[in-house]
Amino acid sequence: MGVGVNDTRPEVTELMIAASRGDYPTAERLVNACAVNARDQFGNTALIYAAAGGHAEVLRLLLRAGADPALRNEADADALERATSAGHGDAAALLLSVGSAALQGRVLTGADRRLLEACWDGDCGGAEELIACGASDEARDPGSGWTPLVAACARGHARLVVLLLSRGADPEARVAGGRAALHFASELGDAGVVELLLAGGADPDPRDYAGVTPLMMAARDSSEEVIRALVARGSSLALTNPSGESATDIARLAGGGRALDLLLSHSSLLPGGGEEGG
């Protein structure tokens, strides 16, 4: 249904102009200071302008701020119809998934995909620029479930880990197989990234779907520095996998060595005085 011609509306707001241009920084600055659902003389909203231009990152920003995707302009077109008719697939997908998944960033836009690639490649400058332009640090690859933080951890890109954590990336996000970022950093043997994640609030004992903790991975791979970092932050030596093996048992099965000695030395401090290593 069209909007009556006698309605009083502003001609065009600054937010509409930013949305039409895909100017994410300006839209982000204005979105909480403007009426997000204001209409121009033709009934267009900032959301409709962003959809017409295919600016998916701005669309997500507006949706999070309460923009109404059901509003229609004088031509009886809503934001989804404008995005679809203009052939903007990313924008249309975002509007089609306008529930909680889209608002939380689980719908990938082009910028999200580029952010995942930048984090895999270690391109810190590129990642920072993409986030500033609206790419989501909680973006998820639809197949693997990987997030930018997981990609950075799996490749040992410490600067990116610092950047993403500072932007609020969730260190607890689980990917396919139930792994958290800490699993990937531990398997890589990167104690520095492990410490960054733990300092950023990561659970020291996440279990993947096979019941394996990062400490068990470090024990298997004889990663002494990772073992030290995990234990110092509270990783439990008492936890066991579905086969009943603790990290100490796994280190012993892997051939012992200094990793086993390290685990045994910490086990001796547990209640019971080293029964775990007996």
C-alpha positions in Angstrom: 0.0 0.0 0.0 1.4 3.4 -0.9 1.9 6.3 1.5 -0.5 9.3 1.4 0.8 12.3 -0.5 -0.3 14.6 2.3 2.2 13.1 4.9 4.9 15.4 6.1 8.3 14.1 5.5 11.9 15.4 5.2 13.2 15.6 1.6 16.2 13.5 2.2 18.1 12.9 5.4 21.9 12.6 5.8 21.4 9.0 6.8 19.6 8.3 3.5 22.5 9.9 1.5 25.1 7.8 3.4 23.0 4.7 2.8 22.6 5.4 -0.9 26.3 5.8 -1.3 27.3 2.8 0.9 29.2 5.2 3.2 29.4 2.9 6.2 31.4 5.2 8.5 29.0 8.1 8.0 26.0 5.8 8.4 27.4 4.4 11.6 27.9 7.9 13.0 24.4 9.0 12.1 22.3 5.9 12.7 21.6 6.5 16.4 21.2 10.2 16.0 18.6 10.0 13.2 15.1 8.6 12.8 16.1 5.3 11.1 12.7 4.8 9.5 12.3 8.4 8.3 10.9 8.7 4.7 11.7 11.1 1.9 9.0 12.6 -0.2 8.6 9.4 -2.2 8.4 7.2 0.8 11.9 5.8 0.6 13.7 5.0 3.8 17.5 4.7 4.4 17.0 0.9 4.2 15.4 1.2 0.8 18.2 3.4 -0.4 20.9 1.0 0.9 19.1 -2.0 -0.7 18.8 -0.2 -4.1 22.6 0.3 -4.0 23.3 -3.2 -2.9 25.2 -2.0 0.2 24.8 -5.1 2.4 27.0 -3.9 5.3 25.0 -0.7 5.6 21.8 -2.7 5.4 22.9 -4.8 8.4 23.8 -1.7 10.4 20.4 -0.2 9.7 18.6 -3.5 10.6 20.5 -3.7 13.9 19.4 -0.1 14.6 15.7 -1.0 14.1 15.1 -0.2 10.4 11.8 -1.8 9.3 12.2 -3.9 6.2 8.4 -4.1 5.7 8.1 -0.3 4.9 7.2 0.4 1.3 7.7 3.5 -0.8 5.2 5.4 -3.1 5.8 2.8 -5.8 4.8 0.1 -3.3 8.3 -1.4 -3.3 10.1 -2.5 -0.1 13.9 -2.9 0.5 13.9 -6.6 -0.6 12.2 -5.8 -3.9 14.6 -3.0 -4.6 17.6 -5.2 -3.9 16.2 -8.0 -6.0 15.2 -5.9 -9.0 18.7 -4.4 -9.0 20.4 -7.8 -8.9 22.1 -7.3 -5.6 22.4 -10.9 -4.3 24.2 -10.2 -1.0 21.7 -7.5 0.0 18.7 -9.6 -1.0 20.1 -12.6 1.0 20.5 -10.4 4.0 16.9 -9.1 3.8 15.5 -12.5 3.2 17.2 -13.7 6.4 16.2 -10.7 8.4 15.7 -12.6 11.6 18.2 -13.0 14.4 20.7 -14.8 12.2 21.1 -11.8 9.9 21.3 -9.3 12.7 24.0 -11.2 14.4 26.1 -11.3 11.3 25.7 -15.0 10.4 24.6 -14.0 6.8 27.8 -13.5 4.7 28.2 -10.4 2.6 30.9 -9.8 0.1 32.9 -7.9 2.7 32.5 -10.7 5.2 33.9 -13.2 2.8 36.9 -10.9 2.1 37.4 -10.5 5.9 37.6 -14.3 6.3 40.1 -14.4 3.5 42.2 -11.6 5.0 42.3 -13.3 8.4 43.4 -16.6 6.8 46.1 -14.7 4.8 47.3 -12.6 7.7 46.3 -9.3 6.1 45.8 -7.2 9.2 45.5 -3.9 7.4 43.0 -5.3 5.0 41.0 -6.9 7.8 40.9 -3.6 9.8 39.7 -1.7 6.8 37.0 -4.3 6.1 35.7 -4.2 9.7 35.6 -0.4 9.6 33.5 -0.6 6.4 31.0 -3.0 8.1 32.3 -6.5 7.7 31.3 -8.6 10.7 33.9 -10.1 13.0 31.3 -12.8 13.8 30.9 -13.7 10.1 30.8 -17.5 9.6 31.7 -19.6 6.6 28.5 -21.5 5.9 30.3 -24.8 5.4 33.0 -25.0 8.0 31.5 -22.5 10.5 34.9 -20.8 10.7 34.9 -17.2 12.0 37.6 -14.6 11.3 39.1 -15.3 14.7 39.3 -19.0 14.1 41.0 -18.4 10.7 43.6 -16.1 12.3 44.3 -18.6 15.1 44.6 -21.5 12.8 47.3 -19.7 10.9 49.0 -18.1 13.9 48.4 -14.5 13.0 48.8 -12.9 16.4 48.2 -9.3 15.3 44.9 -10.2 13.8 43.9 -12.1 17.0 44.6 -8.9 19.0 42.6 -6.9 16.5 39.6 -9.2 16.5 39.5 -9.6 20.2 39.6 -5.9 20.7 36.6 -5.6 18.4 34.6 -8.0 20.5 35.1 -11.3 18.5 33.8 -14.2 20.5 36.6 -16.6 21.6 34.0 -19.2 22.5 32.5 -19.5 19.0 32.4 -23.2 17.9 32.9 -24.4 14.4 32.2 -27.7 12.6 33.4 -30.5 14.9 32.8 -28.4 18.0 36.3 -26.8 18.0 36.9 -23.4 19.5 39.7 -21.0 18.5 41.8 -22.3 21.3 41.8 -25.8 19.8 43.3 -24.5 16.6 46.0 -22.4 18.3 46.9 -25.3 20.6 47.1 -27.7 17.7 49.3 -25.2 15.8 51.6 -25.1 18.9 51.3 -21.3 19.1 51.7 -20.4 22.7 51.5 -16.7 22.0 48.1 -17.0 20.4 46.9 -19.4 23.1 47.9 -16.8 25.8 46.0 -14.0 23.8 42.9 -16.1 23.7 43.0 -17.0 27.4 43.7 -13.4 28.3 40.7 -12.5 26.1 38.3 -14.7 28.2 38.5 -18.0 26.3 37.4 -21.1 28.3 40.7 -23.0 29.0 38.9 -26.3 28.7 36.6 -26.4 25.7 35.8 -29.9 24.4 35.3 -30.7 20.7 32.7 -33.2 19.7 35.3 -36.0 20.2 35.7 -34.9 23.9 39.2 -33.5 23.3 40.5 -30.4 25.0 43.3 -28.1 23.9 45.5 -29.4 26.7 45.1 -33.0 25.3 46.1 -31.7 21.9 49.2 -30.0 23.3 50.1 -33.2 25.2 49.7 -35.3 22.1 52.0 -33.0 20.1 54.5 -32.4 23.0 53.9 -28.6 22.8 55.6 -27.6 26.1 55.0 -23.9 25.8 51.3 -24.4 25.0 51.0 -26.8 28.0 52.6 -24.2 30.3 50.2 -21.5 29.0 47.1 -23.6 29.4 47.9 -24.9 32.8 48.8 -21.5 34.0 45.4 -20.3 33.0 43.5 -23.1 34.6 43.3 -26.0 32.1 42.4 -29.1 34.0 44.8 -32.1 34.1 42.0 -34.2 35.5 39.7 -34.2 32.5 39.6 -37.3 30.4 38.5 -38.1 26.8 35.8 -40.7 26.0 38.6 -43.4 26.2 39.3 -42.4 29.8 42.7 -40.8 29.0 43.9 -37.6 30.6 46.4 -35.2 29.1 49.1 -36.9 31.1 48.1 -40.3 29.7 48.1 -39.0 26.2 51.6 -37.5 26.6 52.8 -40.9 27.9 51.3 -42.7 24.9 52.9 -40.1 22.6 56.3 -41.1 23.9 56.7 -39.2 27.1 59.6 -36.8 27.1 59.7 -33.3 28.5 56.0 -32.7 27.9 55.1 -35.7 30.1 57.6 -34.5 32.8 55.9 -31.1 32.7 52.5 -32.5 33.1 53.6 -34.8 35.9 55.2 -31.9 37.7 51.8 -30.1 37.6 49.9 -33.2 38.5 52.0 -33.5 41.7 50.4 -30.3 42.8 46.9 -31.6 42.5 45.0 -33.0 45.6 46.2 -36.6 46.0 49.8 -35.7 45.2 50.5 -37.0 41.8 48.2 -40.0 41.6 47.4 -39.0 38.0 50.9 -39.7 36.9 51.4 -42.9 39.0 
